[in-house]
Amino acid sequence: MERKKEKRESVEKEVHTTTLKVFGIEYDISGPEDPAYTRRVAEYVDKKMREIARQSRVLDQSKLAVLVAMDVADELLMLRRKRYAIIGRTGTAAEKLSRTVAVKPEKE
């Protein structure tokens, strides 16, 4: 018996290259994302780097980048925790509601 191989169609995404500046350094970033989105991300990172540089007085850019990564990761994990808590509350509320709603049999 002969097996037919499935053809995998590769969906090629358009790659955009965006030139942007983060903390005074220019970067060319390539990816499938919309350039406007890439600029928003860069602006956020730049804002965080400047904010943490002001607060910590760290001059070494590598150390500053690690502090920024830690701060952004902390934000992400906190948001995930809140999201899971909301999902948990929603699930619990839905379970309670489903127990209180009586399903009436259909009349013939």
The 8 nearest C-alpha neighbors of each residue, nearest first, counted from 0:
[[1, 2, 3, 4, 5, 6, 7, 8],
 [0, 2, 3, 4, 5, 6, 7, 8],
 [3, 1, 4, 0, 5, 6, 7, 8],
 [2, 4, 5, 1, 6, 0, 7, 8],
 [5, 3, 6, 2, 7, 1, 8, 0],
 [6, 4, 7, 3, 2, 8, 9, 1],
 [5, 7, 8, 4, 3, 9, 10, 2],
 [8, 6, 9, 5, 4, 10, 11, 3],
 [9, 7, 10, 6, 11, 5, 4, 12],
 [8, 10, 11, 7, 6, 12, 5, 13],
 [9, 11, 8, 12, 7, 13, 31, 14],
 [10, 12, 9, 13, 14, 8, 31, 30],
 [13, 11, 31, 14, 10, 30, 32, 9],
 [12, 14, 31, 15, 11, 30, 32, 33],
 [15, 13, 31, 30, 12, 29, 16, 32],
 [16, 14, 29, 30, 31, 17, 13, 34],
 [17, 15, 29, 28, 27, 30, 14, 18],
 [16, 18, 28, 27, 34, 19, 29, 15],
 [19, 17, 27, 26, 28, 16, 25, 20],
 [20, 18, 26, 25, 17, 27, 38, 21],
 [19, 21, 25, 24, 23, 26, 22, 18],
 [22, 20, 45, 24, 23, 41, 25, 19],
 [21, 23, 45, 24, 20, 48, 49, 46],
 [24, 22, 21, 20, 25, 45, 19, 26],
 [25, 23, 20, 21, 22, 26, 19, 45],
 [24, 26, 20, 19, 21, 23, 18, 27],
 [27, 25, 19, 18, 20, 28, 24, 21],
 [28, 26, 18, 17, 16, 19, 29, 25],
 [27, 29, 17, 16, 26, 18, 30, 19],
 [30, 28, 16, 15, 17, 14, 27, 31],
 [29, 31, 14, 15, 32, 16, 28, 13],
 [30, 32, 14, 13, 15, 12, 33, 29],
 [33, 31, 30, 34, 37, 36, 15, 14],
 [32, 34, 36, 35, 37, 31, 15, 30],
 [35, 33, 37, 36, 17, 38, 32, 15],
 [36, 34, 38, 33, 37, 39, 32, 40],
 [35, 37, 39, 33, 38, 34, 40, 32],
 [38, 36, 34, 40, 39, 35, 41, 33],
 [37, 39, 41, 35, 36, 40, 42, 34],
 [40, 38, 36, 42, 41, 37, 43, 35],
 [39, 41, 43, 37, 38, 42, 44, 36],
 [40, 42, 38, 44, 43, 39, 45, 37],
 [43, 41, 45, 39, 40, 44, 46, 38],
 [42, 44, 46, 40, 41, 45, 47, 39],
 [45, 43, 47, 41, 46, 42, 48, 40],
 [44, 46, 21, 42, 48, 22, 43, 47],
 [45, 47, 43, 49, 44, 48, 42, 50],
 [48, 46, 50, 44, 45, 49, 51, 43],
 [47, 49, 45, 51, 50, 46, 52, 67],
 [50, 48, 52, 46, 47, 51, 53, 45],
 [49, 51, 47, 53, 48, 52, 46, 54],
 [50, 52, 54, 48, 53, 49, 55, 47],
 [53, 51, 49, 56, 55, 50, 54, 57],
 [54, 52, 50, 51, 56, 55, 49, 57],
 [55, 53, 51, 52, 56, 50, 57, 49],
 [56, 54, 57, 52, 53, 51, 63, 50],
 [55, 57, 52, 53, 54, 58, 51, 63],
 [58, 56, 55, 52, 59, 63, 62, 60],
 [59, 57, 60, 56, 63, 52, 62, 55],
 [58, 60, 62, 61, 57, 63, 64, 56],
 [61, 59, 63, 62, 64, 58, 57, 65],
 [62, 60, 64, 63, 59, 65, 66, 58],
 [61, 63, 65, 64, 60, 59, 66, 57],
 [62, 64, 60, 66, 61, 65, 57, 67],
 [65, 63, 67, 61, 62, 66, 60, 68],
 [66, 64, 68, 62, 67, 63, 69, 61],
 [67, 65, 63, 69, 64, 68, 70, 62],
 [68, 66, 70, 64, 65, 69, 48, 71],
 [67, 69, 65, 71, 70, 66, 72, 64],
 [70, 68, 66, 72, 67, 71, 73, 65],
 [69, 71, 67, 73, 68, 72, 66, 74],
 [70, 72, 74, 68, 73, 69, 67, 75],
 [73, 71, 75, 69, 74, 70, 68, 76],
 [72, 74, 70, 76, 71, 75, 69, 77],
 [75, 73, 71, 77, 72, 76, 78, 70],
 [76, 74, 72, 78, 73, 77, 79, 71],
 [75, 77, 79, 73, 78, 74, 80, 72],
 [78, 76, 80, 74, 79, 75, 73, 81],
 [79, 77, 81, 75, 80, 76, 82, 74],
 [78, 80, 82, 76, 81, 77, 83, 75],
 [79, 81, 77, 83, 78, 82, 76, 84],
 [82, 80, 84, 78, 79, 83, 85, 77],
 [81, 83, 79, 85, 84, 80, 78, 86],
 [84, 82, 86, 80, 85, 81, 87, 79],
 [83, 85, 87, 81, 82, 86, 80, 88],
 [84, 86, 88, 82, 87, 83, 89, 81],
 [87, 85, 83, 89, 84, 88, 90, 82],
 [86, 88, 84, 90, 85, 89, 83, 91],
 [89, 87, 91, 85, 90, 86, 92, 84],
 [88, 90, 86, 92, 87, 91, 85, 93],
 [91, 89, 93, 87, 88, 92, 86, 94],
 [90, 92, 88, 94, 93, 89, 87, 95],
 [91, 93, 89, 95, 90, 94, 88, 96],
 [92, 94, 96, 90, 91, 95, 97, 89],
 [95, 93, 91, 97, 96, 92, 90, 98],
 [96, 94, 92, 98, 93, 97, 91, 99],
 [95, 97, 93, 99, 94, 98, 92, 100],
 [96, 98, 94, 100, 95, 99, 93, 101],
 [99, 97, 95, 96, 100, 94, 101, 93],
 [100, 98, 96, 97, 101, 95, 94, 102],
 [101, 99, 97, 98, 96, 102, 95, 103],
 [100, 102, 99, 103, 98, 97, 104, 96],
 [101, 103, 100, 104, 105, 97, 99, 98],
 [104, 102, 101, 105, 106, 100, 99, 107],
 [103, 105, 106, 102, 107, 101, 100, 99],
 [104, 106, 103, 107, 102, 101, 100, 97],
 [107, 105, 104, 103, 102, 101, 100, 99],
 [106, 105, 104, 103, 102, 101, 100, 97]]
